[in-house]
């Protein structure tokens, strides 16, 4: 089953999200009021909030791709097993699929 990644608002409701948001807000206010450096605050907020969220989304996307590849491999394996049980020779499909189309055409003619 595919993993459903969190949206930004859902991610902020988690314990880790709340902690990162609080630390980011504290550092941003500290950089504005005490240090007087806006860029430091903006950089810290981006690193502490956007960075982990984008990493999480990238991991979720890679997980979905791996899951899809596993499902495709399982479907092909079932197809090969079904062909082996029926006694039909397993043919390798050419890159353009012409052999497969020719086989379907001869099956329709029967």
C-alpha positions as a printed Julia matrix, in Angstrom:
110×3 Matrix{Float64}:
  0.0     0.0     0.0
  1.3     3.43   -0.93
  2.29    5.88    1.74
  0.27    9.11    1.84
  2.65   11.98    2.67
  1.6    14.73    5.02
  0.61   18.14    3.77
  2.43   21.16    5.25
 -0.47   21.92    7.62
 -0.61   18.27    8.77
  3.17   18.22    9.23
  2.95   21.23   11.56
  0.47   19.36   13.76
  2.96   16.61   14.56
  5.24   16.79   17.59
  8.34   17.24   15.43
  6.6    19.89   13.33
  5.54   21.87   16.39
  9.06   21.7    17.83
 10.71   22.81   14.58
  8.18   25.63   14.13
  8.72   26.86   17.7
 12.52   26.78   17.38
 12.32   28.5    13.99
 10.05   31.22   15.34
 12.3    31.76   18.35
 15.44   32.01   16.19
 13.69   34.34   13.74
 12.52   36.7    16.48
 15.94   36.52   18.15
 17.7    37.38   14.89
 15.38   40.33   14.28
 15.28   41.82   17.78
 18.65   40.98   19.3
 21.02   40.6    16.36
 19.23   42.82   13.87
 20.02   40.44   11.0
 16.98   39.55    8.96
 18.84   37.25    6.59
 20.07   35.03    9.45
 16.5    34.56   10.65
 15.15   33.81    7.2
 17.97   31.36    6.49
 17.4    29.55    9.79
 13.66   29.28    9.23
 14.22   27.84    5.77
 16.79   25.34    7.01
 14.71   24.19   10.01
 11.29   23.99    8.35
 11.45   23.78    4.58
 14.54   21.55    4.45
 13.16   18.68    6.55
  9.75   18.9     4.86
 11.24   18.73    1.37
 13.44   15.82    2.46
 10.35   14.05    3.8
  8.45   14.62    0.54
 11.41   13.38   -1.51
 11.59   10.23    0.61
  7.83    9.69    0.18
  8.13   10.09   -3.61
 11.03    7.63   -3.78
  9.06    5.2    -1.61
  6.11    5.44   -4.0
  8.38    4.79   -6.99
  9.89    1.74   -5.3
  6.41    0.44   -4.44
  5.25    0.9    -8.03
  8.33   -0.93   -9.36
  7.64   -3.83   -6.99
  4.01   -4.03   -8.13
  5.07   -4.04  -11.8
  7.62   -6.78  -11.13
  5.03   -8.86   -9.26
  2.52   -8.49  -12.11
  5.1    -9.56  -14.68
  6.09  -12.51  -12.51
  2.44  -13.61  -12.26
  2.14  -13.29  -16.04
  5.22  -15.46  -16.62
  3.95  -18.05  -14.11
  0.55  -18.13  -15.81
  2.18  -18.63  -19.23
  4.44  -21.36  -17.85
  1.49  -23.24  -16.36
 -0.49  -23.08  -19.6
  2.42  -24.6   -21.51
  2.87  -21.64  -23.81
  6.44  -20.62  -24.48
  7.4   -17.38  -22.83
  8.47  -14.92  -25.51
 10.5   -11.85  -24.94
  8.92   -8.73  -26.24
 10.86   -6.65  -28.74
 11.38   -2.97  -27.91
  8.74   -1.84  -30.4
  6.26   -4.54  -29.35
  5.79   -5.84  -32.92
  6.08   -9.51  -31.92
  3.4    -9.08  -29.28
  1.03   -7.4   -31.75
  1.58  -10.18  -34.29
  0.82  -12.81  -31.64
 -2.43  -11.06  -30.69
 -3.44  -10.82  -34.33
 -2.96  -14.57  -34.88
 -4.92  -15.35  -31.71
 -7.84  -13.26  -32.95
 -7.83  -15.09  -36.29
 -8.27  -18.5   -34.6
